[in-house]
Amino acid sequence: MICAVYKSSRKEETYLYLPKRDDFSKVPEPLMQMFGTPKLVMLLPLEKKDKLALADISRVRAEMDEKGYYLQLPPPKENLLNEHKKSLGITE
């Protein structure tokens, strides 16, 4: 399966995976409004991959089969102050 990966024009580090290039028919309209204008990043051959950098490939495949798309959200931002407090043994 080759999928098309699009970057959001509105949400940083947010990507949409589709089984067919430029076929947004199964993506809900509210999601498309939030996503903004999709910008094609790459065509990705999933059958030749066993892992992805920031997404679980089995979940990507399953959601594309079930829903017709996969939405990759950015990882949570690291709270450096809390990490520093933890390293010092400070608890709140």
N, C-alpha and C positions, 0 to 999 in steps of 0.2 A: 504494500500500500504506500503510495506516495501522497504526502499531504502538503498543503500550502500553509505557510506560517506567516501571519500578519501581525504587525506592530500597531498598537493603539496610537492615535494622534493626540489623545487626551489624557491617557493614564500612563505614566512612566513605568517601564518594565512590565507591561501587560501585553500578552500575546494571545492570538486566536489561531487555533489549528483547525483546518478544514480538510475533509477528504478530497474535495475538488476545488481547483483554483477558481476564485471569484464566484463561488456558489454560496451565498449567504442566506439562502432560502430557509434553512433550519435554525438559524440564529434568531432568538427573540428580538423584536424591535426595541424594547427598552435597553437590552444589552448593546445593541448596535448604536443607540443614541449615546450611551455612556462611553462606548469604545471610541466613537468618533470615526473619522475617515481611516479605513484600514490601509496600511502600507505594506505591500508584499516584501517580506524579508528573505524568504528562501523556499525552495521546494525540497522536502525532506523525505527520503525513502525509508519509511519506518520498518519495512521488512528486513532491512540490512542492519538495523540498529538493535542493540540489546540494552542500551541505556541512553538517557538524555541528561544534559547538564543540570537543569533545574526542575525537571518534571519526571514523574514516575511513568515510564514508557507503557507499562501495562494499563495504567489508569488512562493515559492519553488514548490508547487504542480502544479501550472499553467505552469511554465516553463518546468517542467519535462514532463507534458502532451504534450505541444506544441513542445518543442525542443528536448526532450529526455534526458535532463540533467539540472542541476542548478549549477552555479558557485557562490560561496560565497567568496567575496573579503574582505580583512581586513578593519576594520573601519578606517577612516582618523586619522592620528596622531594629537594629541592635541598640539597646539603651546602654550607652557607655557609662553613665553615672552609676546605674545599678550594677553593672559588671565590675566597676572599680570598687564599689562598696562591698560586694561579695568577696572580691580578692583580698580586701582588708579585714574581712570577718565581721563587718558591720551588718546587723540585721535590724529591720524596722518593725 
